[in-house]
Amino acid sequence: MKTTFYGHATVGLEIGGKSLLFDPYITPNPLAKHIDINSLKPDYILISHGHGDHVADLEAIQKNSGAKVICIAEIAGWLGNKGISNAHGMNIGGGFNFDFGHVKMVYALHSSSMPDGSYGGTPAGFVITAKDKKIYYAGDTALTYDMKLLADEDIDWAILPIGDNYTMGVDDAIKATDFINCKNIIGIHYDTFPAIKIDKEAVREKFIKAGINIQLPEIGESIDI
């Protein structure tokens, strides 16, 4: 299983010949200017919530790839109004078996609206079960006790926001690793804007001191998980 970081909260995941892409926000991100979205042909696009910094490239990539979009039901409806019918709407606590594995939609403590101001439903995260591994993509979230519900999921890797201001910061993300009982972490949602700029070396030291395997890949870098 391979994951690729495309900047901000945009992550690719390769599972058994299928390609997943989470929260595509690439073309407006100057840090990701070397990433060509036309080269991205995911089979599935997973959307955690409707904010512009998570859906900016959703329509373009979906139309270019024909990907099925997995999202909260309200976003599926919003896409339908834009002529994109290849969407699978879900809701918090629900799960579904796709051809790459199982997806469970879990709660994220955040806000959500679409770029045009319409209602974006409840923010979400995803637990992906495939190839005998479980991956938790937290989306944009604060630290919440609901994460403790994931402690028995035997999560192998968690993709957590660490930039603070709009989401959890480093200290709360470290607490979250205890809540979800997972010590293999990929950090996201940092450096894109001045308010979420981090000192990567200081962040690494904090996680390592807490006994956590933290990965902060460069934009465009892939790692095996």
C-alpha positions in Angstrom: 0.0 0.0 0.0 1.4 3.4 -1.0 0.4 6.9 -0.1 1.4 10.2 -1.8 1.2 13.7 -0.3 0.0 16.4 -2.7 0.0 19.2 -0.2 -2.4 20.6 2.4 -4.9 17.8 3.2 -4.7 16.1 -0.3 -3.5 12.6 -0.1 -3.4 9.7 -2.6 -3.7 6.1 -1.5 -2.9 3.1 -3.8 -4.7 -0.1 -2.7 -4.7 -3.3 -4.7 -4.7 -1.6 -8.1 -7.2 1.1 -7.2 -6.3 4.7 -6.6 -8.0 6.9 -4.0 -7.6 10.6 -3.7 -8.6 12.6 -0.6 -9.7 16.2 -0.5 -8.2 17.6 -3.7 -6.8 21.1 -3.2 -3.8 21.5 -5.5 -4.1 24.2 -8.2 -4.8 27.1 -5.7 -1.9 25.9 -3.5 1.4 27.6 -4.5 3.3 25.0 -2.5 2.0 22.4 -4.9 2.5 24.2 -8.2 4.7 21.4 -9.5 1.8 18.9 -9.3 -0.2 18.5 -12.5 -3.8 17.6 -11.7 -4.3 16.3 -15.2 -1.9 13.5 -14.4 -4.1 12.4 -11.5 -6.6 9.7 -12.5 -8.1 8.3 -9.3 -10.7 5.7 -9.3 -12.3 7.2 -6.2 -12.2 10.7 -4.6 -13.1 10.9 -0.9 -14.3 14.3 0.4 -14.3 15.0 4.1 -16.2 18.2 4.0 -17.1 21.1 1.6 -14.6 23.9 2.3 -12.8 25.3 -0.7 -9.4 24.1 0.5 -10.7 20.5 0.3 -12.8 20.6 -2.9 -11.1 23.1 -5.1 -10.1 20.6 -7.7 -12.9 18.1 -7.1 -14.9 18.8 -10.2 -11.9 19.1 -12.6 -10.3 15.8 -11.4 -13.6 14.0 -11.3 -14.5 15.0 -14.8 -11.0 14.2 -16.1 -10.9 10.8 -14.4 -14.5 9.6 -14.1 -13.8 8.9 -10.5 -16.6 7.9 -8.1 -16.9 10.5 -5.3 -17.4 9.2 -1.7 -18.8 11.9 0.5 -21.5 12.9 2.9 -25.0 12.8 1.4 -25.4 16.5 1.1 -22.2 16.9 -1.0 -23.4 14.1 -3.2 -26.6 16.1 -3.8 -24.6 19.3 -4.5 -22.5 17.4 -7.1 -25.7 16.1 -8.7 -26.9 19.6 -9.2 -23.6 20.2 -11.0 -24.2 17.3 -13.3 -21.9 14.9 -11.5 -23.9 11.8 -10.8 -21.1 9.4 -10.0 -21.2 10.0 -6.3 -21.8 7.6 -3.4 -23.4 9.5 -0.5 -22.9 8.3 3.0 -23.5 9.5 6.6 -21.7 9.4 9.9 -21.4 5.9 11.3 -22.3 4.2 8.0 -20.0 1.8 6.1 -20.0 0.4 2.6 -18.0 -2.2 0.7 -16.3 -1.0 -2.5 -14.2 -3.0 -4.8 -11.0 -1.9 -3.1 -12.2 -2.5 0.5 -14.5 -1.1 3.2 -15.1 2.5 4.0 -16.7 3.7 7.3 -17.6 7.3 7.6 -16.7 8.7 11.1 -17.3 12.0 12.9 -15.0 15.0 12.5 -15.5 18.1 14.7 -15.3 21.0 12.3 -17.6 23.2 10.2 -18.7 22.7 6.6 -20.2 24.7 3.7 -19.7 24.5 0.0 -17.7 27.2 -1.9 -21.0 28.7 -3.1 -22.3 28.9 0.5 -24.7 26.0 0.3 -25.0 23.5 3.2 -22.2 20.9 3.2 -23.5 18.5 5.7 -21.6 17.1 8.6 -17.8 17.1 8.4 -16.4 13.5 8.3 -13.4 11.3 8.5 -12.9 7.9 6.9 -11.7 4.5 8.2 -10.5 2.5 5.2 -10.1 -1.3 5.6 -8.3 -3.0 2.7 -5.5 -5.6 2.2 -5.5 -6.5 5.9 -4.8 -2.8 6.9 -6.8 0.0 8.4 -6.1 3.6 7.5 -7.8 6.5 9.3 -8.1 9.8 7.4 -9.3 12.3 10.0 -10.2 15.2 7.7 -10.3 18.6 9.4 -11.1 17.9 13.0 -10.5 19.1 16.5 -9.6 16.6 19.2 -12.8 14.9 20.2 -13.7 12.1 22.6 -15.5 10.4 19.7 -12.0 9.4 18.5 -11.9 7.0 21.4 -14.5 4.9 19.6 -11.7 4.1 17.1 -9.4 2.6 19.7 -10.6 -0.9 19.0 -10.4 -0.6 15.2 -6.7 -1.7 15.2 -5.8 1.3 12.9 -2.4 0.8 11.3 -1.9 4.4 10.0 -3.7 7.6 10.8 -3.6 10.7 8.7 -4.1 13.6 11.1 -4.3 17.4 10.8 -1.5 19.1 12.8 -1.5 22.8 11.7 -3.6 24.3 14.5 -5.8 27.4 14.1 -8.4 25.6 11.9 -7.9 22.1 13.2 -6.0 20.2 15.9 -2.5 21.4 16.6 0.5 19.2 17.4 -0.2 18.7 21.1 -3.8 17.7 20.5 -2.8 15.4 17.6 -0.4 13.6 20.0 -3.3 13.1 22.4 -5.4 11.9 19.5 -2.9 9.1 18.9 -3.7 7.7 22.3 -7.5 8.1 21.7 -7.3 6.1 18.5 -4.6 3.7 19.7 -2.3 4.3 16.7 1.3 5.4 16.7 2.0 5.6 12.9 1.0 9.1 11.8 1.1 11.1 8.6 0.6 14.8 9.3 -1.5 17.0 7.0 -3.1 20.5 6.9 -0.1 22.6 7.7 2.1 25.2 6.0 -0.4 26.1 3.3 -1.4 29.4 5.0 0.5 31.7 7.4 -1.9 30.7 10.3 -0.9 27.1 10.0 2.8 27.4 9.4 4.8 24.9 11.5 8.4 24.2 12.4 8.7 20.7 10.9 11.8 19.8 12.9 10.3 20.9 16.2 7.1 19.0 15.3 9.1 15.8 14.5 10.9 16.1 17.8 7.6 16.4 19.8 6.1 13.3 18.1 9.3 11.3 18.4 9.6 12.2 22.1 6.0 10.9 22.6 7.0 7.6 21.0 5.1 8.2 17.7 6.3 7.4 14.2 5.5 10.7 12.4 5.8 11.2 8.7 5.8 14.6 7.1 6.5 13.8 3.4 7.4 16.5 0.9 4.7 17.5 -1.6 4.7 14.9 -4.3 6.6 12.3 -2.1 5.2 8.8 -1.8 5.8 6.4 1.1 4.9 2.8 1.7 2.6 2.1 4.6 
